[in-house]
Amino acid sequence: MKLKLVTMAVGAVMAAAPVMADLVFPSLSYRTGPYAAGGIPFADGYADYFTLLNERDGGIGGVPINMIECETGYNTQKGVECYEATKGEGALVYQPLSTGITYQLIPKATADDIPIHSMGYGRTSAANGKVFSHVFNYPGNYWNGASGAINYLLETNGDDLKGKKIALVYHNSAYGKEPIRTLEELQKKHGYDLTLLPVDHPGQEQKSQWLQIRREKPDFVLMWGWGVMNQVAIQEAANIRFPMENFIGIWWSGAEHDVLSAGDKANGYKALTFHNVGREFPVFDDIQKYVVDAGKAAGAGDQIGNVLYNRGMYAAMLAAEAAKTAQEMHGVADITSGQMRDGMEALMIDEAKMVSLGMPNFGPSFNVSCDNHGGPGLVGVTQWDAASQTWSMISDYKPTDMDVIGALIAEDSAAYAAENNIAESCN
């Protein structure tokens, strides 16, 4: 296994400052393998934001940032190996970028007193911080995504889905199976018919699933896909002339590379989101100036504003703001991973803060607490315009059905606590 260390420079700031240990943020990336098309822009956005903080601000609270990147290839075993290889470097928080890796790291990281941020993926019931003390999945999770899709369909169909047919095309893995229970519970509540269509890794063969869709004629199709599966599904939908405006993907099925290969036929396709799209935000001007133009970009500098670059940058921003919170809480700049956990649990993100960071309306406002490591679960909807080759927000961040989701989180987290002899508590 090759470990890539990326240490950002801070120039004259370090010369004048007292010697401090770096704030270490590992990046479990995948720039290779079947999911590299999504992994690369996320990793670039994650790295570039930390570089911006070093170059513009001298780090976080006067302490420089050291980002350690380790290649997982989206392979669970390699992800665990990367964790073991980097945790001793002073790692403050892990962003596994894989549901499979997240599941494996939950007990390890908890025992090691290192927090995990599985932003919009991973184990949904980790939103219960009284059981999952070191796992955070704010600002939203897969069950919020499932409910957000149903709420959007309700809103656009006269608040009535009785008798409607909904098909779920999903990656046949822990990731893809996450929304099923929620959709089944919401089915009882709203009266739609649900068809489940698993797609095996990596997702290049979907003929039978889309033949079934053509035969059964569902009113709507939802998709939990990743990598080439998304591209194939969108092309297959186009081949059977399924109306794209009735096809909605989760946030991992709504990036530029997912739709471009289908050309004009992808026009109107929709995807859920928990952050904004495009590059019309002041923070990107700073990244251009301090990172890209300075020759310090993690990639070619051509991904700014793309969906997954934005997501990686957003994840880094939330990590940086949690680190600032931890520094303020504990009165030290050189925070430990345990103190970082405290900062994540006390994180407050409001619009005033987002504006100050050059990211107005980039993501929802939310507070984290021991009771709720998942945030408010607000979900927006984006739509692809093939002519301009851009995504746009067509629905603001809106509430999801927390009555249903909260009950499922309580049930699943209680089962996990019983299986692992965990007493629910707040630190």
C-alpha positions in Angstrom: 0.0 0.0 0.0 1.4 3.4 -1.0 0.8 6.3 1.4 0.8 9.7 0.0 1.6 12.6 2.4 0.5 16.0 1.4 1.8 18.7 3.7 0.7 22.3 2.9 3.2 25.2 3.3 2.5 28.2 5.5 5.6 30.3 4.6 6.4 33.3 6.7 3.5 32.7 9.1 5.3 29.7 10.6 8.5 31.7 11.0 6.8 34.1 13.3 4.6 31.7 15.1 5.6 29.3 18.0 6.3 25.8 16.9 3.1 23.7 17.0 2.1 20.3 15.8 0.1 20.2 12.6 -3.6 19.6 12.6 -3.8 16.3 10.7 -6.7 15.6 8.5 -6.5 12.2 6.7 -8.2 11.8 3.3 -9.3 8.3 2.5 -9.4 8.9 -1.3 -9.9 6.9 -4.4 -8.3 8.3 -7.4 -8.1 4.8 -9.0 -10.5 2.0 -9.5 -14.1 1.8 -10.8 -15.3 4.8 -8.8 -12.4 7.2 -9.5 -14.6 9.5 -11.6 -16.4 10.5 -8.4 -13.5 10.1 -6.0 -11.1 12.4 -7.8 -13.2 15.6 -7.7 -14.2 15.0 -4.1 -10.6 14.5 -3.0 -9.5 17.6 -4.9 -12.2 19.8 -3.3 -11.3 18.4 0.2 -7.6 19.1 -0.3 -8.0 22.5 -2.0 -10.0 23.9 0.9 -7.4 22.9 3.4 -4.7 24.4 1.2 -6.7 27.6 1.0 -6.8 27.8 4.8 -3.0 27.3 5.0 -2.2 29.8 2.3 -4.7 32.5 3.2 -5.1 32.1 6.9 -2.0 30.2 8.1 -4.1 27.2 9.0 -6.8 26.9 11.7 -6.3 29.0 14.8 -2.7 29.6 13.9 -1.9 25.9 13.5 -1.0 24.6 10.0 -2.9 21.8 8.4 -1.3 18.6 7.3 -3.6 16.5 5.0 -2.6 12.9 4.7 -4.0 11.3 1.6 -4.3 7.5 1.4 -5.6 5.6 -1.7 -8.4 3.1 -0.9 -9.6 2.4 -4.4 -13.1 2.3 -2.8 -12.0 -1.1 -1.3 -13.1 -1.7 2.2 -10.0 -3.7 3.2 -7.7 -1.0 1.8 -9.7 1.6 3.6 -9.2 -0.1 6.9 -5.5 -0.4 6.1 -5.3 3.3 5.4 -6.9 4.0 8.7 -4.4 1.9 10.6 -1.5 3.4 8.7 -2.6 7.0 9.4 -4.3 7.1 12.8 -1.0 7.4 14.6 0.0 10.5 12.8 -2.3 12.6 15.0 -5.5 12.1 12.9 -8.3 14.4 14.0 -11.2 13.0 12.0 -11.8 10.5 9.2 -14.0 11.0 6.1 -14.1 7.4 4.7 -16.2 8.3 1.6 -17.5 4.8 1.5 -20.4 3.2 3.4 -18.5 -0.2 3.6 -15.4 1.4 5.0 -17.5 3.4 7.5 -19.2 0.3 8.9 -15.8 -1.3 9.5 -14.3 1.8 11.1 -17.1 2.6 13.5 -15.9 0.3 16.3 -12.2 1.0 15.6 -12.4 4.7 15.6 -14.7 4.8 18.7 -12.1 2.7 20.6 -9.3 5.0 19.4 -11.2 8.2 20.3 -11.2 9.5 16.7 -14.4 10.8 15.2 -15.8 9.8 11.8 -17.7 12.2 9.6 -19.7 10.1 7.1 -21.4 13.1 5.4 -24.5 11.9 3.6 -23.5 8.2 3.7 -22.6 5.4 6.1 -24.7 4.0 8.9 -27.8 6.3 9.1 -28.6 5.3 12.7 -25.3 6.8 13.7 -27.3 10.0 13.9 -28.0 8.9 17.5 -25.0 10.2 19.3 -26.0 8.5 22.6 -25.0 5.2 20.9 -22.6 6.3 18.2 -20.5 8.7 20.2 -17.8 9.2 17.6 -19.8 9.0 14.3 -21.4 12.0 12.7 -23.4 12.1 9.5 -24.7 15.7 9.4 -26.2 17.6 7.6 -28.3 14.7 6.2 -28.4 10.9 5.7 -29.8 8.3 3.3 -33.1 8.0 5.1 -33.5 11.8 4.8 -32.7 11.3 1.1 -35.4 8.7 0.7 -38.0 10.8 2.5 -36.8 13.9 0.6 -37.5 12.2 -2.7 -41.0 11.1 -1.6 -41.8 14.5 -0.2 -40.8 16.1 -3.5 -43.0 13.7 -5.4 -45.8 14.5 -3.0 -45.3 18.2 -3.5 -45.3 17.9 -7.3 -48.2 15.5 -7.5 -51.0 17.2 -5.5 -49.8 15.6 -2.2 -51.1 12.2 -3.3 -49.1 9.2 -4.3 -51.8 6.6 -3.7 -51.7 3.9 -6.4 -48.5 5.4 -8.0 -45.7 3.0 -8.9 -42.2 3.8 -7.7 -39.2 1.7 -8.7 -35.9 1.9 -6.8 -32.8 1.0 -8.8 -30.0 0.5 -6.3 -26.4 -0.6 -6.0 -26.5 -4.1 -4.5 -24.4 -3.2 -1.4 -24.9 -1.8 2.1 -24.9 1.6 0.5 -27.6 0.9 -2.0 -29.8 -1.0 0.5 -29.9 1.9 3.0 -33.1 3.6 1.7 -35.2 0.5 1.4 -36.6 0.3 5.0 -37.5 4.0 4.9 -39.2 3.7 1.5 -41.2 0.7 2.8 -42.4 2.6 5.8 -43.3 5.6 3.7 -45.1 3.2 1.4 -47.4 2.3 4.2 -48.1 5.9 4.9 -48.6 7.2 1.4 -50.0 4.2 -0.4 -47.6 3.9 -3.4 -46.4 0.6 -4.9 -42.6 0.0 -4.5 -40.5 -2.2 -6.8 -36.9 -3.0 -5.8 -34.3 -3.5 -8.5 -30.8 -4.3 -7.3 -27.8 -3.8 -9.6 -24.6 -5.7 -9.0 -21.2 -4.0 -8.8 -19.9 -2.2 -10.8 -23.3 -1.7 -12.6 -22.4 -1.9 -16.3 -25.1 -4.6 -16.9 -28.7 -3.3 -16.3 -30.6 -4.6 -19.3 -32.9 -6.8 -17.3 -33.8 -4.0 -14.7 -34.7 -1.5 -17.4 -36.7 -4.1 -19.4 -38.7 -4.7 -16.2 -39.2 -0.9 -15.9 -40.3 -0.7 -19.5 -42.7 -3.6 -18.9 -44.2 -2.4 -15.6 -44.2 1.3 -16.5 -43.5 2.8 -13.0 -44.6 6.5 -12.6 -41.2 7.3 -11.0 -37.8 5.8 -10.7 -35.4 6.5 -7.8 -31.7 5.6 -7.9 -29.1 4.9 -5.3 -26.1 4.4 -7.6 -22.4 5.3 -7.8 -19.8 5.3 -10.5 -20.5 3.8 -13.9 -23.8 2.5 -12.7 -25.3 6.0 -12.8 -24.1 6.6 -16.4 -25.5 3.2 -17.6 -28.8 3.7 -15.8 -29.4 7.2 -17.3 -28.5 5.8 -20.8 -30.8 2.8 -20.3 -33.6 5.1 -19.2 -33.1 7.2 -22.3 -33.1 4.0 -24.5 -36.6 3.1 -23.2 -37.7 6.7 -23.3 -38.4 6.9 -19.7 -39.2 10.6 -18.9 -36.1 12.1 -17.2 -38.1 14.5 -15.1 -39.6 11.4 -13.3 -36.1 10.0 -12.6 -34.5 11.1 -9.3 -31.1 10.0 -8.0 -29.6 10.3 -4.6 -26.8 12.8 -4.2 -24.2 10.3 -5.2 -26.1 9.9 -8.5 -26.1 13.5 -9.5 -22.7 14.7 -10.8 -21.7 16.0 -14.2 -19.9 12.8 -15.3 -23.2 10.8 -14.5 -25.1 12.7 -17.2 -22.7 14.0 -19.8 -22.3 10.7 -21.7 -26.1 10.6 -22.4 -25.9 14.0 -24.1 -29.3 15.7 -24.7 -31.2 12.6 -23.6 -30.2 13.2 -20.0 -32.0 16.6 -20.0 -34.3 17.0 -17.1 -32.8 14.3 -14.9 -33.0 15.2 -11.2 -30.9 14.5 -8.1 -31.2 15.1 -4.4 -28.7 17.3 -2.6 -27.7 18.8 0.7 -25.5 21.5 -0.7 -25.6 24.0 -3.5 -24.2 23.7 -7.1 -22.2 25.9 -9.4 -19.2 28.1 -8.8 -20.8 31.5 -8.1 -19.6 31.7 -4.5 -16.9 34.0 -3.2 -14.9 31.1 -1.7 -14.1 29.9 -5.2 -12.5 33.2 -6.0 -10.2 32.7 -3.1 -9.4 29.1 -4.1 -8.6 30.3 -7.6 -6.3 33.0 -6.2 -4.5 31.2 -3.4 -4.6 27.6 -4.6 -5.1 27.2 -8.4 -3.2 30.2 -9.7 -0.5 29.6 -7.1 0.1 26.1 -8.6 -1.0 24.3 -5.4 -4.2 22.7 -6.5 -4.6 19.0 -5.8 -5.8 18.4 -9.4 -5.8 20.4 -12.6 -7.9 23.2 -11.1 -10.7 22.5 -13.6 -13.2 20.9 -11.3 -14.2 24.0 -9.3 -18.0 24.3 -9.2 -18.6 20.7 -10.2 -20.9 18.8 -7.9 -18.4 16.5 -6.2 -15.7 19.1 -6.0 -18.1 21.3 -4.1 -19.0 18.4 -1.9 -15.4 17.7 -1.0 -14.8 21.3 -0.3 -18.0 21.5 1.9 -16.8 18.4 3.9 -13.5 20.1 4.5 -15.2 23.3 5.6 -17.3 21.5 8.1 -14.2 19.8 9.5 -12.4 23.1 9.7 -15.3 24.8 11.5 -15.6 21.8 13.9 -11.8 22.2 14.6 -12.3 25.9 15.3 -15.2 25.1 17.7 -13.0 22.5 19.5 -10.2 25.1 19.9 -12.6 27.6 21.4 -14.2 25.0 23.7 -10.9 23.7 25.1 -8.9 26.9 24.9 -6.0 25.2 23.0 -4.9 25.4 19.4 -3.3 22.0 19.2 -6.5 20.0 19.7 -6.6 16.2 20.1 -9.0 13.9 18.2 -11.1 13.6 21.4 -11.4 17.4 21.5 -12.2 17.4 17.8 -15.1 15.0 18.6 -16.4 17.5 21.1 -16.1 20.3 18.5 -18.1 18.2 16.0 -20.8 17.6 18.6 -21.1 21.3 19.4 -20.9 22.5 15.8 -23.3 25.3 14.8 -23.7 26.3 11.2 -26.0 29.3 10.4 -26.3 31.5 7.3 -24.3 34.3 8.9 -21.3 31.9 9.3 -21.8 30.6 5.7 -21.8 34.2 4.4 -18.6 35.0 6.4 -16.9 31.9 4.8 -17.8 33.1 1.3 -20.5 30.4 0.9 -23.9 32.1 1.1 -26.8 29.6 0.9 -24.3 26.9 0.1 -25.8 24.5 2.6 -28.5 24.4 5.3 -28.2 25.9 8.7 -28.0 23.2 11.5 -26.8 22.5 15.0 -25.3 19.3 16.2 -25.9 17.7 19.7 -25.4 14.5 21.5 -29.0 13.6 20.7 -28.6 14.4 17.1 -25.3 13.7 15.2 -27.2 13.9 11.9 -28.4 17.5 11.7 -31.8 18.5 10.5 -32.0 16.3 7.5 -33.0 19.0 5.1 -33.0 17.9 1.4 -33.0 19.9 -1.8 -33.5 18.8 -5.4 -31.3 19.7 -8.5 -32.0 19.2 -12.2 -29.7 18.8 -15.1 -29.9 21.1 -18.1 -28.2 19.4 -21.1 -28.0 22.5 -23.2 -26.0 24.5 -20.7 -24.4 21.4 -19.1 -25.2 22.7 -15.7 -27.1 21.6 -12.6 -29.5 24.0 -10.9 -31.4 23.9 -7.6 -35.1 23.5 -8.3 -36.1 23.0 -4.7 -34.6 24.6 -1.5 -33.6 22.5 1.5 -36.8 21.2 2.9 -37.7 19.1 6.0 -38.0 15.3 5.7 -40.4 13.0 7.6 -38.6 12.8 11.0 -41.5 11.0 12.6 -40.7 8.0 10.4 -37.0 8.5 10.3 -36.6 9.2 14.0 -38.4 5.9 14.9 -36.2 3.9 12.5 -33.0 5.5 13.9 -34.1 4.7 17.5 -34.9 1.1 16.6 -31.7 0.5 14.7 -29.4 2.2 17.1 -31.0 0.4 20.1 -30.4 -2.9 18.3 -26.7 -2.0 17.7 -26.4 -0.9 21.4 -27.8 -4.2 22.6 -25.5 -6.2 20.2 -22.4 -4.3 21.3 -23.2 -3.9 25.0 -23.4 -0.1 24.7 -25.2 1.9 27.4 -26.8 5.0 25.8 -25.3 8.2 27.2 -24.0 11.6 26.5 -20.4 12.5 27.3 
